[in-house]
Amino acid sequence: MKRIVAILINVFCLLAVQAQHEYTLKQCLEEGLMNNYSLRITRNEELVSKNNATLANAGYLPTVDLTAGYTGTVDNTDTEERSTGTVAKQRGIFDQTLDAGIDLNWTIFDGFNITATYKQLQELKRQGETNTRIAIEDFIATLTAEYYNYVQQEIRLKNFRYAVSLSKERLRIVEERYHIGNFSRLDYQQATVDFNADSAQYMKQQELVHTSRINLNELMAVKDVDRPIRVRDSVIDIGDFLRFDDLWNSTLTTNANLLRADQNSVIARLDYKKVLSRNYPYVRLNAGYGYTLNKYDVNATRSRSNWGFSGGVTVGFNIFDGNRRREKRNAAIAVRNAQLEREDLEQGLRADLSNLWQAYRNNLRLLSLERQNLVAAKENHEIAKDRYLLGDLSGIEMREAQKSLLDAEERILSAEYDTKMCEISLLQISGKITQYLE
């Protein structure tokens, strides 16, 4: 009966594992790009900037107003004749006025202010697209880093599981030999302590795996953030395919933050041009068609109607507004600051790229060295295990050999992860981060 129960448990576990969807990095990115809430908000903000970039919003088109009104007056009048002194009294005189009309107002020229405004709106539209691109690249970098962090935590969990199995086997051997008198109680207690320590470390690692899985699901905007998930990658793939000159040239031409800085410079220059537009005259056109009906209570005329077209042109020039010189100076400073910010950003990107490149190359060399150390550590552990079984090695020395193996595995795992993080950052700075979607 126990055997049947065990088989059923194994079957259920197998079905549960199969039910978990296996994700590649590309699939995680695609699902996250579609569903992530922050990206959806950013895309909506981009739509706002697109909606604003219109001729009407810039002031190119005329405004047309349709108006209608009604006015009624009730008056009491006392009129005294100068010659006779007779007073004529009129009470409750009710006069009415009804008017309706359509008016057109159009600014024909205002010193290129409308043109500059329209260009600025178009630039803000492009900047909205750039902001979306920056958000997407940041998201790809964040999710890719978390994906490989999850892979790293899974590998570390497997290493700790292996450490527990080694400690358990050592405890079994010590316990058997302790009972027959070959090992002391001190050896047995030390083996128990080491086994418990490895078990505790394994349990702690399970928590880290769980946290990373939740973070991954949250980035993909999965409603059930605790959803089980499996990733296809079981190792952190490292490739030596990056070249510094290519990365820097790509940074100068495609980095989204540099592109946004250039757009800020254009916007600042357009602001300056809008200030200068006040040095020119303005021309405004107005036209309309109206209808007015007046109804009189006691007048000799019962009613009167008027209708027809009206039009006019206004030409003006602002001589002094008190703020023009100040705004011109501030706009010129803003143009210079935008250029300085762009240069500062380029210098910062160069420094970041150089530092990351140095770390990337060092990690690659370190990774090669640690792989050699891992081979030596495995051989050393196998030799120590054979000697331990023969009784030629103490428990402390065996534990040291085991710890050296686990440390070597941990160092190589850390070197792989650090190298991958440098790779992600280098690709993000150079504007090539989207290659993880390929």
C-alpha positions as CSV (number, residue, x, y, z in Angstrom):
1,M,0.0,0.0,0.0
2,K,2.8,2.4,0.9
3,R,4.4,1.6,-2.4
4,I,1.2,2.5,-4.3
5,V,0.9,5.8,-2.4
6,A,4.5,6.6,-3.2
7,I,3.9,5.9,-6.9
8,L,0.8,8.1,-7.0
9,I,2.7,10.9,-5.3
10,N,5.4,10.7,-7.9
11,V,2.9,10.7,-10.7
12,F,1.1,13.8,-9.3
13,C,4.5,15.6,-8.9
14,L,5.4,14.7,-12.5
15,L,2.0,16.1,-13.8
16,A,2.5,19.2,-11.7
17,V,5.9,19.8,-13.3
18,Q,4.6,19.2,-16.8
19,A,1.8,21.6,-16.1
20,Q,4.3,24.4,-15.5
21,H,4.9,26.3,-18.7
22,E,8.5,26.3,-19.8
23,Y,9.8,29.8,-20.6
24,T,12.7,30.9,-22.7
25,L,14.1,34.4,-22.2
26,K,12.5,35.6,-25.4
27,Q,9.0,34.3,-24.3
28,C,9.4,36.0,-20.9
29,L,10.3,39.3,-22.6
30,E,7.4,39.1,-25.1
31,E,4.9,38.4,-22.4
32,G,6.3,41.2,-20.2
33,L,6.4,43.7,-23.1
34,M,2.8,43.0,-23.8
35,N,1.4,43.1,-20.2
36,N,3.7,45.1,-17.9
37,Y,1.8,47.9,-16.3
38,S,4.5,50.5,-16.4
39,L,5.1,50.0,-20.1
40,R,1.4,50.3,-20.8
41,I,1.3,53.6,-18.9
42,T,4.4,54.9,-20.9
43,R,2.7,53.9,-24.2
44,N,-0.4,55.9,-23.2
45,E,1.7,58.9,-22.4
46,E,3.2,58.5,-25.9
47,L,-0.3,58.6,-27.3
48,V,-0.9,61.9,-25.5
49,S,2.1,63.5,-27.1
50,K,0.9,62.2,-30.5
51,N,-2.5,63.7,-29.9
52,N,-1.0,67.0,-29.0
53,A,1.1,67.3,-32.2
54,T,-1.6,68.8,-34.5
55,L,-1.9,72.0,-36.6
56,A,-4.8,73.2,-34.5
57,N,-3.0,72.8,-31.2
58,A,-0.1,74.8,-32.6
59,G,-2.4,77.6,-33.7
60,Y,-2.3,77.2,-37.5
61,L,-6.0,76.8,-37.9
62,P,-8.7,79.5,-37.3
63,T,-11.2,79.3,-34.5
64,V,-14.9,79.4,-35.3
65,D,-17.5,80.3,-32.7
66,L,-21.2,80.1,-32.9
67,T,-23.0,82.4,-30.5
68,A,-26.6,83.2,-29.7
69,G,-28.2,85.4,-27.0
70,Y,-31.4,86.8,-25.7
71,T,-31.9,89.9,-23.7
72,G,-35.1,91.2,-22.2
73,T,-35.6,94.5,-20.3
74,V,-38.5,95.8,-18.2
75,D,-38.3,99.6,-17.7
76,N,-40.3,102.3,-16.0
77,T,-40.0,105.7,-17.6
78,D,-41.0,109.3,-16.4
79,T,-40.7,111.9,-19.1
80,E,-41.2,115.7,-18.2
81,E,-41.9,118.1,-21.0
82,R,-39.7,121.2,-20.7
83,S,-42.2,123.6,-22.1
84,T,-45.3,122.5,-20.3
85,G,-43.9,120.6,-17.3
86,T,-46.3,117.8,-18.1
87,V,-45.0,114.4,-16.9
88,A,-45.7,111.3,-19.0
89,K,-45.4,108.1,-17.1
90,Q,-44.8,104.7,-18.7
91,R,-44.7,101.5,-16.6
92,G,-43.6,97.9,-17.5
93,I,-42.0,98.7,-20.9
94,F,-40.8,95.3,-22.1
95,D,-38.2,95.4,-24.8
96,Q,-36.5,92.3,-26.3
97,T,-33.3,91.6,-28.2
98,L,-32.4,88.3,-29.9
99,D,-29.0,87.8,-31.6
100,A,-27.2,85.0,-33.2
101,G,-24.0,84.8,-35.2
102,I,-20.9,82.9,-36.3
103,D,-17.4,84.4,-35.9
104,L,-14.1,83.4,-37.3
105,N,-10.8,84.5,-35.9
106,W,-7.5,83.6,-37.5
107,T,-3.9,84.6,-36.6
108,I,-2.2,84.8,-40.0
109,F,1.2,85.7,-38.8
110,D,2.7,86.1,-35.3
111,G,6.4,86.3,-35.9
112,F,6.9,82.6,-36.6
113,N,5.6,81.7,-33.1
114,I,3.0,79.3,-34.6
115,T,5.7,77.6,-36.8
116,A,8.0,77.2,-33.8
117,T,5.2,75.8,-31.6
118,Y,4.2,73.2,-34.2
119,K,7.8,72.1,-34.6
120,Q,8.1,71.9,-30.9
121,L,5.0,69.7,-30.7
122,Q,6.4,67.4,-33.3
123,E,9.6,67.2,-31.4
124,L,7.7,66.4,-28.2
125,K,5.9,63.7,-30.1
126,R,9.3,62.2,-31.1
127,Q,10.5,62.5,-27.6
128,G,7.4,60.6,-26.4
129,E,8.5,57.8,-28.8
130,T,12.0,58.0,-27.4
131,N,10.7,57.8,-23.8
132,T,8.8,54.7,-24.7
133,R,11.9,53.2,-26.2
134,I,13.9,54.0,-23.1
135,A,11.3,52.4,-20.9
136,I,11.3,49.3,-23.2
137,E,15.1,49.0,-23.1
138,D,15.1,49.5,-19.3
139,F,12.5,46.8,-19.0
140,I,14.3,44.3,-21.2
141,A,17.5,44.9,-19.2
142,T,15.6,44.5,-15.9
143,L,13.7,41.3,-16.9
144,T,16.8,39.8,-18.5
145,A,18.8,40.4,-15.4
146,E,16.0,38.8,-13.2
147,Y,15.7,35.9,-15.6
148,Y,19.4,35.0,-15.2
149,N,19.2,35.7,-11.5
150,Y,16.5,33.0,-11.4
151,V,18.7,30.7,-13.4
152,Q,21.5,31.5,-11.0
153,Q,19.4,30.8,-7.9
154,E,18.2,27.5,-9.4
155,I,21.8,26.4,-10.1
156,R,22.8,27.4,-6.6
157,L,19.9,25.4,-5.2
158,K,21.1,22.4,-7.1
159,N,24.6,22.9,-5.7
160,F,23.3,23.1,-2.2
161,R,21.1,20.0,-2.8
162,Y,24.3,18.2,-3.9
163,A,26.1,19.5,-0.8
164,V,23.3,18.1,1.4
165,S,23.6,14.7,-0.3
166,L,27.3,14.7,0.3
167,S,26.9,15.6,4.0
168,K,24.1,13.0,4.3
169,E,26.3,10.3,2.9
170,R,29.2,11.3,5.1
171,L,26.8,11.2,8.1
172,R,25.7,7.7,7.2
173,I,29.3,6.5,6.9
174,V,30.3,8.1,10.2
175,E,27.2,6.7,12.0
176,E,27.9,3.2,10.8
177,R,31.5,3.3,11.9
178,Y,30.6,5.1,15.1
179,H,28.4,2.2,16.1
180,I,31.2,-0.3,15.4
181,G,33.8,1.8,17.2
182,N,35.9,3.1,14.2
183,F,34.9,6.7,14.7
184,S,34.6,8.7,17.9
185,R,31.5,10.5,19.0
186,L,33.2,13.8,18.1
187,D,33.3,12.7,14.5
188,Y,29.7,11.8,14.6
189,Q,28.7,15.1,16.2
190,Q,30.7,17.1,13.7
191,A,29.2,15.2,10.7
192,T,25.7,15.9,12.2
193,V,26.5,19.6,12.6
194,D,27.8,19.9,9.0
195,F,24.7,18.0,7.7
196,N,22.3,20.4,9.5
197,A,24.3,23.4,8.4
198,D,24.0,22.3,4.7
199,S,20.3,21.6,5.2
200,A,19.7,25.0,6.6
201,Q,21.5,26.6,3.7
202,Y,19.5,24.6,1.3
203,M,16.3,25.8,2.9
204,K,17.4,29.4,2.8
205,Q,18.2,29.0,-0.9
206,Q,14.7,27.7,-1.6
207,E,13.4,31.1,-0.2
208,L,15.7,33.0,-2.6
209,V,14.4,30.9,-5.6
210,H,10.9,31.6,-4.5
211,T,11.5,35.4,-4.3
212,S,13.2,35.5,-7.7
213,R,10.2,33.6,-9.2
214,I,7.8,36.1,-7.8
215,N,9.9,39.0,-9.2
216,L,9.9,37.4,-12.6
217,N,6.1,36.9,-12.6
218,E,5.6,40.4,-11.4
219,L,7.7,41.8,-14.3
220,M,5.6,39.8,-16.7
221,A,2.4,41.2,-15.0
222,V,1.1,37.8,-14.1
223,K,-1.8,38.1,-11.8
224,D,-0.8,35.1,-9.8
225,V,2.7,36.2,-8.9
226,D,3.3,33.0,-7.0
227,R,2.6,31.0,-10.2
228,P,5.1,28.1,-10.6
229,I,7.4,28.7,-13.6
230,R,10.2,26.8,-15.2
231,V,12.9,28.3,-17.4
232,R,14.5,26.5,-20.3
233,D,18.0,27.7,-19.5
234,S,19.8,25.6,-17.0
235,V,23.2,27.4,-17.3
236,I,24.1,31.0,-17.8
237,D,25.3,31.2,-21.4
238,I,28.4,33.5,-21.8
239,G,29.7,34.5,-25.1
240,D,32.8,36.6,-26.0
241,F,31.2,38.4,-28.9
242,L,31.3,42.1,-27.8
243,R,33.8,44.6,-29.2
244,F,34.5,48.0,-27.5
245,D,34.7,50.1,-30.7
246,D,31.5,48.7,-32.0
247,L,29.8,49.3,-28.7
248,W,31.0,52.9,-28.5
249,N,30.0,53.7,-32.1
250,S,26.6,52.2,-31.6
251,T,26.3,54.3,-28.4
252,L,26.9,57.5,-30.2
253,T,24.4,56.7,-33.0
254,T,21.6,54.8,-31.2
255,N,21.7,55.4,-27.5
256,A,18.2,56.5,-26.5
257,N,19.3,58.8,-23.7
258,L,21.6,60.7,-26.1
259,L,18.7,60.9,-28.6
260,R,16.5,62.4,-25.9
261,A,19.2,64.9,-25.0
262,D,19.4,66.0,-28.6
263,Q,15.6,66.4,-28.7
264,N,15.8,68.5,-25.5
265,S,18.3,70.8,-27.3
266,V,16.0,71.2,-30.2
267,I,13.1,72.0,-27.9
268,A,15.2,74.6,-26.1
269,R,16.2,76.3,-29.4
270,L,12.5,76.4,-30.4
271,D,11.6,78.0,-27.1
272,Y,14.3,80.7,-27.9
273,K,12.8,81.2,-31.3
274,K,9.3,81.6,-29.8
275,V,10.7,84.4,-27.6
276,L,12.3,86.1,-30.6
277,S,8.9,86.0,-32.4
278,R,7.7,88.9,-30.3
279,N,10.1,91.1,-32.2
280,Y,7.8,90.8,-35.3
281,P,4.4,92.2,-35.9
282,Y,1.3,90.1,-35.8
283,V,-1.6,89.9,-38.3
284,R,-5.0,88.7,-37.3
285,L,-8.1,88.2,-39.5
286,N,-11.7,88.2,-38.2
287,A,-14.9,87.6,-40.0
288,G,-18.5,86.8,-39.1
289,Y,-22.1,86.6,-40.0
290,G,-24.8,87.8,-37.6
291,Y,-28.5,88.2,-37.1
292,T,-30.1,90.6,-34.6
293,L,-33.8,91.0,-33.8
294,N,-35.1,93.9,-31.6
295,K,-38.7,94.0,-30.4
296,Y,-40.0,97.2,-28.8
297,D,-43.0,97.5,-26.5
298,V,-44.0,101.2,-26.9
299,N,-41.6,102.5,-29.6
300,A,-43.1,103.7,-32.9
301,T,-41.3,100.8,-34.5
302,R,-42.6,97.4,-33.4
303,S,-39.5,95.4,-34.4
304,R,-36.3,95.6,-36.3
305,S,-34.1,92.9,-37.8
306,N,-30.4,93.2,-38.9
307,W,-28.3,90.5,-40.6
308,G,-25.1,90.5,-42.7
309,F,-21.4,89.9,-42.9
310,S,-18.6,91.6,-41.0
311,G,-14.9,91.3,-41.4
312,G,-11.6,93.0,-40.5
313,V,-7.8,92.7,-40.3
314,T,-5.8,93.6,-37.2
315,V,-2.1,94.4,-37.5
316,G,-0.2,95.1,-34.4
317,F,3.3,95.2,-32.9
318,N,4.2,94.8,-29.2
319,I,6.5,97.7,-28.3
320,F,7.3,96.8,-24.7
321,D,6.1,94.1,-22.4
322,G,8.7,94.4,-19.6
323,N,9.8,90.7,-19.7
324,R,11.1,90.2,-23.3
325,R,14.8,90.8,-22.5
326,R,14.7,88.6,-19.4
327,E,12.9,85.8,-21.2
328,K,15.4,86.0,-24.1
329,R,18.4,85.7,-21.8
330,N,16.8,82.8,-19.9
331,A,16.0,81.0,-23.2
332,A,19.5,81.5,-24.4
333,I,20.8,80.0,-21.1
334,A,18.4,77.1,-21.5
335,V,19.8,76.3,-25.0
336,R,23.4,76.3,-23.6
337,N,22.4,74.1,-20.6
338,A,20.7,71.6,-22.9
339,Q,23.9,71.3,-24.9
340,L,26.0,71.0,-21.8
341,E,23.7,68.3,-20.4
342,R,24.1,66.4,-23.7
343,E,27.9,66.6,-23.5
344,D,27.9,65.6,-19.9
345,L,25.7,62.6,-20.7
346,E,28.0,61.6,-23.5
347,Q,31.0,61.8,-21.2
348,G,29.2,59.8,-18.5
349,L,28.2,57.1,-21.0
350,R,31.8,56.9,-22.1
351,A,32.9,56.4,-18.5
352,D,30.2,53.8,-17.8
353,L,31.0,51.9,-21.0
354,S,34.7,51.9,-20.2
355,N,34.2,50.7,-16.6
356,L,31.7,48.0,-17.7
357,W,34.0,46.9,-20.5
358,Q,36.9,46.5,-18.1
359,A,34.7,44.5,-15.7
360,Y,33.4,42.4,-18.6
361,R,36.9,41.5,-19.8
362,N,38.1,40.8,-16.2
363,N,35.1,38.6,-15.5
364,L,35.8,36.6,-18.7
365,R,39.4,36.0,-17.6
366,L,38.2,35.2,-14.1
367,L,35.6,32.8,-15.5
368,S,38.3,30.9,-17.4
369,L,40.5,30.6,-14.3
370,E,37.6,29.5,-12.1
371,R,36.7,26.8,-14.6
372,Q,40.2,25.4,-14.2
373,N,39.8,25.6,-10.5
374,L,36.6,23.7,-10.6
375,V,38.2,20.8,-12.4
376,A,41.0,20.7,-9.8
377,A,38.4,20.9,-7.0
378,K,36.4,18.0,-8.3
379,E,39.5,15.9,-8.6
380,N,40.6,16.8,-5.1
381,H,37.2,15.9,-3.8
382,E,37.2,12.5,-5.4
383,I,40.6,11.8,-4.0
384,A,39.6,12.9,-0.6
385,K,36.4,10.8,-0.7
386,D,38.4,7.7,-1.6
387,R,40.8,8.3,1.2
388,Y,38.0,9.1,3.6
389,L,36.3,5.7,2.8
390,L,39.6,4.0,3.5
391,G,40.0,5.8,6.8
392,D,43.1,7.7,5.7
393,L,41.4,11.1,6.0
394,S,39.8,12.8,9.0
395,G,36.3,14.2,8.9
396,I,37.6,17.8,9.1
397,E,39.8,17.3,6.1
398,M,37.0,15.7,4.2
399,R,34.7,18.6,5.0
400,E,37.4,21.0,3.8
401,A,37.6,19.2,0.5
402,Q,33.9,19.3,0.2
403,K,33.8,23.0,1.0
404,S,36.5,23.7,-1.6
405,L,34.4,22.0,-4.2
406,L,31.3,24.0,-3.3
407,D,33.3,27.2,-3.1
408,A,34.7,26.6,-6.6
409,E,31.1,26.0,-7.9
410,E,29.9,29.2,-6.2
411,R,32.8,31.3,-7.5
412,I,32.2,30.1,-11.1
413,L,28.5,30.7,-10.8
414,S,29.1,34.3,-9.5
415,A,31.6,34.9,-12.3
416,E,29.1,33.8,-14.9
417,Y,26.3,35.9,-13.5
418,D,28.5,39.0,-13.1
419,T,29.7,38.6,-16.7
420,K,26.2,38.3,-17.9
421,M,25.2,41.5,-16.0
422,C,28.1,43.4,-17.6
423,E,27.0,42.1,-21.0
424,I,23.4,43.3,-20.4
425,S,24.6,46.7,-19.3
426,L,26.9,47.1,-22.2
427,L,24.2,46.2,-24.7
428,Q,21.8,48.6,-23.0
429,I,24.2,51.5,-23.2
430,S,25.0,50.8,-26.8
431,G,21.3,50.5,-27.8
432,K,21.6,46.8,-28.7
433,I,19.6,45.4,-25.8
434,T,16.7,44.3,-28.0
435,Q,18.9,41.6,-29.5
436,Y,17.6,39.4,-26.6
437,L,14.3,39.4,-28.4
438,E,15.8,37.8,-31.5
